[in-house]
């Protein structure tokens, strides 16, 4: 599932291509029934919050896109390619096009509905001026494991399975620790690190969370794909820091990865 960095990258790219221009919108497979309501209208801007995209065509014409696990975009220069597969959405001008396949939701939101969505979401590390205090407060009141709370989009918006695992490792905090046992200083550190890693992730198409001195080859250039992450999908392999085998277990319906030695409860 795309995490916040990819969603913000899509927003930037799509705004650069289409914002301020009248666009054609259609739905080749018919799964976006309201496509005609947007066809020929000017796209005013594209907003990203957590894992949600909002394409603003006017006060009560906001196209909401949530990619979920399987949704993905493809784009290119005109002419339009032949439709292949289940294309839910196309947006295009005389010069550029994009396609959306899959996704959890593609629908039109009113301004009120978009506002209601934003109120349900926690602070997004990639949003300028986002205040993390409400997220800190929620975590410190709950006995739920910190690993589950970081995946809760009402706590922080945009953090997914990769960043959850890597942020906790970098903070040396066990994903199994109850939220209320996590100090404010630790939470501030996670937030600061999330802003850094996700911002880098907007620019880099890969999720890179390791630093050169910790990699087996200790190179500024990544030698192996395995060196991208400290723990994510490295179960059974030795921790780069202590050599302990990385653990893997289910937590709240998702797989969590951690180092049992570096990340003690």
The 8 nearest C-alpha neighbors of each residue, nearest first, counted from 0:
[[1, 68, 67, 2, 69, 66, 159, 70],
 [2, 0, 5, 3, 6, 68, 66, 50],
 [3, 1, 159, 157, 4, 5, 158, 50],
 [2, 4, 157, 6, 49, 50, 5, 7],
 [3, 5, 201, 197, 7, 200, 6, 2],
 [6, 4, 8, 7, 3, 2, 1, 201],
 [5, 7, 3, 9, 8, 4, 50, 10],
 [6, 8, 10, 4, 9, 47, 5, 3],
 [7, 9, 5, 11, 201, 6, 10, 12],
 [10, 8, 12, 6, 7, 11, 13, 5],
 [11, 9, 7, 13, 8, 45, 12, 14],
 [10, 12, 8, 14, 9, 13, 15, 7],
 [11, 13, 9, 15, 14, 10, 8, 16],
 [12, 14, 16, 10, 15, 11, 9, 17],
 [15, 13, 18, 11, 17, 16, 12, 45],
 [14, 16, 12, 13, 17, 11, 18, 10],
 [17, 15, 13, 14, 12, 18, 95, 96],
 [16, 18, 14, 20, 15, 13, 19, 42],
 [19, 17, 14, 42, 44, 43, 20, 15],
 [18, 20, 43, 42, 41, 17, 21, 44],
 [21, 19, 41, 18, 17, 42, 22, 43],
 [22, 20, 41, 40, 39, 42, 19, 23],
 [23, 21, 39, 92, 91, 40, 20, 41],
 [22, 24, 38, 39, 91, 90, 92, 25],
 [25, 23, 38, 90, 89, 34, 37, 22],
 [24, 26, 34, 89, 88, 27, 35, 23],
 [25, 27, 88, 29, 87, 28, 31, 89],
 [26, 28, 29, 86, 87, 25, 88, 82],
 [29, 27, 87, 26, 30, 86, 85, 31],
 [30, 28, 26, 31, 27, 32, 87, 25],
 [29, 31, 87, 28, 32, 26, 27, 88],
 [32, 30, 29, 26, 33, 34, 87, 105],
 [31, 33, 34, 30, 29, 26, 35, 106],
 [34, 32, 35, 36, 31, 106, 107, 37],
 [33, 35, 25, 36, 37, 32, 24, 31],
 [36, 34, 38, 37, 33, 25, 24, 32],
 [35, 37, 34, 33, 38, 40, 60, 24],
 [38, 36, 35, 40, 34, 24, 39, 56],
 [39, 37, 24, 23, 35, 40, 36, 22],
 [38, 40, 23, 22, 21, 37, 41, 24],
 [41, 39, 21, 37, 38, 22, 42, 56],
 [42, 40, 21, 20, 43, 56, 22, 19],
 [41, 43, 56, 18, 19, 44, 20, 55],
 [44, 42, 18, 19, 55, 56, 41, 57],
 [45, 43, 18, 55, 42, 14, 54, 46],
 [44, 46, 54, 10, 14, 53, 55, 47],
 [45, 47, 53, 52, 10, 54, 44, 48],
 [48, 46, 52, 7, 51, 10, 6, 53],
 [49, 47, 51, 50, 123, 52, 46, 156],
 [157, 48, 50, 156, 3, 51, 123, 47],
 [49, 51, 157, 3, 6, 48, 2, 65],
 [52, 50, 65, 48, 49, 47, 64, 53],
 [53, 51, 47, 64, 63, 46, 65, 48],
 [52, 54, 63, 46, 62, 45, 61, 55],
 [55, 53, 45, 62, 61, 44, 56, 46],
 [54, 56, 61, 44, 43, 57, 42, 45],
 [57, 55, 42, 60, 43, 61, 41, 54],
 [58, 56, 60, 55, 59, 61, 43, 42],
 [57, 59, 110, 60, 109, 56, 61, 55],
 [60, 58, 109, 110, 57, 61, 108, 56],
 [59, 61, 57, 56, 58, 109, 107, 108],
 [62, 60, 55, 108, 54, 107, 56, 53],
 [61, 63, 107, 54, 53, 106, 108, 60],
 [62, 64, 53, 106, 105, 52, 107, 61],
 [65, 63, 105, 52, 104, 51, 66, 53],
 [66, 64, 104, 51, 103, 67, 102, 52],
 [65, 67, 102, 70, 103, 64, 68, 71],
 [66, 68, 103, 102, 65, 69, 0, 70],
 [67, 69, 0, 70, 66, 1, 102, 103],
 [68, 70, 101, 67, 102, 71, 66, 0],
 [102, 71, 69, 101, 66, 100, 67, 68],
 [70, 72, 100, 99, 66, 69, 101, 73],
 [73, 71, 99, 98, 100, 74, 97, 70],
 [72, 74, 98, 97, 99, 71, 75, 100],
 [75, 73, 97, 96, 98, 72, 76, 95],
 [74, 76, 96, 95, 97, 77, 73, 79],
 [75, 77, 95, 94, 96, 78, 74, 79],
 [78, 76, 94, 79, 95, 96, 75, 93],
 [77, 79, 80, 76, 94, 95, 93, 96],
 [78, 80, 77, 81, 96, 76, 91, 75],
 [81, 79, 82, 78, 77, 83, 75, 96],
 [80, 82, 83, 79, 78, 84, 86, 27],
 [83, 81, 80, 84, 86, 27, 85, 79],
 [84, 82, 81, 85, 86, 80, 27, 28],
 [83, 85, 86, 82, 100, 28, 87, 27],
 [84, 86, 28, 100, 87, 83, 101, 27],
 [87, 85, 100, 88, 28, 27, 99, 84],
 [86, 88, 26, 100, 30, 28, 99, 31],
 [89, 87, 26, 99, 98, 86, 25, 31],
 [88, 90, 98, 25, 24, 97, 26, 99],
 [91, 89, 24, 97, 23, 96, 22, 98],
 [90, 92, 96, 23, 95, 22, 97, 89],
 [93, 91, 22, 94, 95, 23, 96, 90],
 [92, 94, 95, 77, 91, 78, 96, 22],
 [93, 95, 77, 92, 76, 96, 91, 78],
 [96, 94, 76, 77, 92, 91, 75, 93],
 [97, 95, 91, 75, 74, 90, 76, 77],
 [96, 98, 74, 90, 73, 89, 91, 75],
 [97, 99, 89, 73, 72, 88, 74, 86],
 [100, 98, 72, 88, 87, 71, 86, 89],
 [99, 101, 86, 87, 70, 71, 85, 72],
 [102, 100, 70, 69, 99, 87, 71, 103],
 [101, 103, 70, 66, 67, 104, 69, 65],
 [102, 104, 67, 65, 66, 101, 105, 70],
 [105, 103, 65, 64, 102, 106, 66, 63],
 [104, 106, 64, 63, 31, 65, 62, 103],
 [107, 105, 63, 62, 104, 108, 31, 64],
 [106, 108, 62, 61, 63, 60, 109, 33],
 [109, 107, 61, 112, 113, 62, 60, 63],
 [108, 110, 59, 112, 111, 60, 61, 113],
 [109, 111, 59, 113, 58, 112, 114, 108],
 [110, 112, 114, 109, 113, 115, 108, 59],
 [111, 113, 115, 109, 114, 110, 108, 116],
 [114, 112, 116, 110, 115, 111, 108, 109],
 [115, 113, 111, 117, 112, 116, 110, 118],
 [114, 116, 112, 118, 113, 117, 111, 119],
 [117, 115, 113, 119, 114, 118, 112, 120],
 [118, 116, 114, 120, 119, 115, 113, 48],
 [117, 119, 115, 116, 120, 114, 121, 153],
 [120, 118, 116, 117, 153, 115, 121, 152],
 [121, 119, 153, 117, 118, 152, 156, 116],
 [120, 122, 153, 155, 154, 156, 152, 134],
 [123, 121, 155, 129, 131, 156, 130, 124],
 [122, 124, 156, 125, 126, 49, 155, 157],
 [125, 123, 194, 126, 193, 122, 129, 190],
 [126, 124, 123, 194, 127, 198, 197, 3],
 [125, 127, 123, 129, 124, 128, 48, 122],
 [128, 126, 129, 125, 124, 123, 130, 194],
 [127, 129, 130, 126, 124, 125, 131, 123],
 [130, 128, 126, 127, 122, 123, 131, 124],
 [129, 131, 132, 122, 128, 133, 123, 134],
 [132, 130, 134, 122, 133, 129, 135, 190],
 [131, 133, 135, 134, 130, 136, 122, 137],
 [134, 132, 136, 135, 131, 137, 130, 121],
 [135, 133, 154, 137, 136, 131, 132, 155],
 [136, 134, 132, 138, 133, 137, 139, 131],
 [135, 137, 133, 139, 134, 138, 132, 140],
 [138, 136, 134, 140, 135, 139, 133, 141],
 [137, 139, 178, 135, 140, 136, 141, 179],
 [138, 140, 179, 136, 178, 137, 141, 135],
 [141, 139, 179, 137, 138, 136, 142, 178],
 [142, 140, 179, 143, 138, 178, 139, 137],
 [141, 143, 177, 178, 179, 144, 140, 180],
 [144, 142, 177, 141, 178, 145, 148, 147],
 [143, 145, 177, 175, 176, 146, 147, 178],
 [144, 146, 178, 148, 147, 174, 177, 176],
 [147, 145, 174, 144, 149, 148, 175, 163],
 [146, 148, 150, 145, 144, 149, 251, 151],
 [147, 149, 145, 151, 150, 146, 144, 154],
 [148, 150, 151, 147, 146, 145, 163, 155],
 [151, 149, 148, 147, 159, 152, 158, 163],
 [150, 152, 148, 153, 149, 154, 147, 155],
 [153, 151, 156, 155, 154, 120, 121, 150],
 [152, 154, 121, 120, 151, 155, 119, 156],
 [155, 153, 121, 134, 152, 151, 156, 137],
 [156, 154, 121, 122, 152, 153, 123, 134],
 [157, 155, 49, 152, 123, 121, 122, 158],
 [49, 156, 158, 3, 50, 2, 123, 159],
 [159, 157, 162, 156, 2, 150, 3, 163],
 [160, 158, 2, 162, 161, 150, 163, 157],
 [159, 161, 163, 162, 164, 150, 158, 255],
 [162, 160, 164, 163, 159, 231, 165, 206],
 [161, 163, 165, 164, 166, 159, 160, 158],
 [164, 162, 160, 161, 166, 165, 159, 149],
 [165, 163, 162, 161, 167, 166, 256, 231],
 [164, 166, 162, 168, 167, 163, 169, 161],
 [167, 165, 169, 168, 163, 162, 164, 170],
 [168, 166, 170, 172, 165, 169, 164, 171],
 [167, 169, 171, 165, 170, 166, 172, 164],
 [168, 170, 166, 171, 167, 165, 172, 229],
 [169, 171, 167, 168, 172, 166, 189, 188],
 [172, 170, 262, 168, 169, 261, 167, 173],
 [173, 171, 262, 167, 170, 168, 174, 263],
 [172, 174, 262, 264, 175, 263, 176, 171],
 [173, 175, 146, 145, 176, 144, 172, 167],
 [176, 174, 144, 173, 146, 177, 145, 264],
 [175, 177, 144, 264, 173, 174, 145, 178],
 [178, 176, 144, 142, 143, 180, 179, 145],
 [177, 179, 145, 138, 180, 181, 139, 144],
 [178, 180, 139, 141, 140, 181, 177, 142],
 [181, 179, 178, 177, 182, 176, 139, 142],
 [182, 180, 178, 179, 185, 183, 139, 186],
 [183, 181, 185, 184, 186, 180, 179, 139],
 [182, 184, 186, 185, 187, 181, 135, 139],
 [183, 185, 187, 182, 186, 188, 181, 189],
 [186, 184, 188, 182, 183, 187, 189, 181],
 [187, 185, 183, 189, 188, 184, 190, 182],
 [188, 186, 190, 184, 185, 189, 183, 191],
 [187, 189, 185, 191, 186, 190, 192, 184],
 [188, 190, 186, 192, 187, 191, 193, 185],
 [191, 189, 193, 187, 192, 188, 186, 194],
 [192, 190, 188, 194, 193, 189, 187, 195],
 [191, 193, 195, 189, 190, 194, 196, 188],
 [194, 192, 190, 196, 195, 191, 197, 189],
 [193, 195, 124, 191, 192, 197, 196, 198],
 [196, 194, 192, 198, 193, 197, 199, 191],
 [197, 195, 199, 193, 198, 194, 192, 200],
 [196, 198, 200, 4, 199, 194, 195, 193],
 [199, 197, 201, 200, 195, 196, 194, 125],
 [198, 200, 196, 197, 202, 201, 203, 195],
 [199, 201, 197, 203, 198, 4, 202, 206],
 [202, 200, 4, 198, 8, 199, 203, 5],
 [203, 201, 200, 199, 204, 198, 8, 4],
 [204, 202, 200, 205, 201, 199, 206, 207],
 [203, 205, 200, 202, 206, 201, 5, 207],
 [206, 204, 203, 207, 200, 227, 202, 201],
 [205, 207, 200, 208, 204, 227, 203, 228],
 [208, 206, 227, 205, 209, 228, 200, 196],
 [207, 209, 228, 227, 206, 165, 210, 196],
 [210, 208, 228, 227, 207, 229, 211, 213],
 [209, 211, 213, 212, 214, 208, 219, 217],
 [210, 212, 217, 218, 219, 214, 213, 209],
 [211, 213, 217, 214, 210, 218, 215, 216],
 [214, 212, 211, 210, 239, 217, 215, 240],
 [215, 213, 217, 216, 211, 212, 226, 239],
 [214, 216, 217, 213, 239, 226, 212, 218],
 [215, 217, 214, 218, 222, 211, 221, 212],
 [218, 216, 211, 214, 212, 215, 213, 219],
 [219, 217, 220, 211, 216, 221, 214, 212],
 [218, 220, 211, 221, 217, 210, 212, 222],
 [221, 219, 218, 222, 211, 217, 216, 223],
 [222, 220, 223, 219, 226, 218, 224, 227],
 [221, 223, 220, 224, 216, 226, 218, 225],
 [224, 222, 225, 226, 221, 227, 216, 220],
 [225, 223, 226, 227, 222, 221, 228, 207],
 [224, 226, 223, 227, 228, 233, 229, 222],
 [225, 227, 224, 223, 228, 214, 221, 209],
 [226, 228, 207, 225, 224, 209, 208, 206],
 [229, 227, 208, 226, 209, 230, 231, 207],
 [228, 230, 209, 231, 165, 239, 238, 227],
 [229, 231, 233, 257, 256, 228, 232, 245],
 [230, 232, 233, 256, 228, 164, 161, 229],
 [233, 231, 234, 230, 256, 247, 228, 161],
 [234, 232, 230, 231, 236, 245, 235, 229],
 [235, 233, 245, 246, 236, 232, 247, 256],
 [234, 236, 244, 245, 233, 246, 237, 247],
 [235, 237, 244, 234, 233, 245, 238, 243],
 [238, 236, 244, 242, 243, 245, 239, 235],
 [237, 239, 242, 243, 240, 241, 244, 245],
 [238, 240, 242, 241, 213, 237, 214, 229],
 [239, 241, 238, 242, 213, 261, 243, 237],
 [242, 240, 238, 243, 239, 261, 260, 237],
 [241, 243, 238, 237, 239, 240, 244, 236],
 [244, 242, 237, 238, 241, 245, 260, 258],
 [245, 243, 237, 235, 236, 238, 246, 242],
 [244, 246, 234, 258, 235, 236, 257, 238],
 [247, 245, 234, 257, 256, 258, 244, 235],
 [248, 246, 256, 234, 255, 254, 257, 245],
 [247, 249, 255, 254, 250, 256, 246, 253],
 [250, 248, 254, 253, 255, 252, 251, 247],
 [249, 251, 253, 252, 254, 255, 248, 147],
 [252, 250, 253, 147, 249, 254, 146, 150],
 [251, 253, 250, 249, 254, 147, 255, 248],
 [254, 252, 250, 249, 251, 255, 160, 248],
 [255, 253, 249, 248, 250, 247, 256, 252],
 [254, 256, 248, 247, 249, 250, 253, 164],
 [257, 255, 247, 246, 231, 230, 164, 254],
 [258, 256, 246, 230, 245, 259, 168, 164],
 [257, 259, 245, 260, 261, 262, 246, 238],
 [260, 258, 262, 261, 263, 257, 246, 245],
 [261, 259, 258, 262, 263, 243, 241, 257],
 [260, 262, 258, 171, 259, 263, 241, 168],
 [263, 261, 173, 171, 172, 260, 259, 258],
 [262, 264, 173, 260, 261, 259, 172, 171],
 [263, 173, 176, 262, 175, 172, 174, 177]]
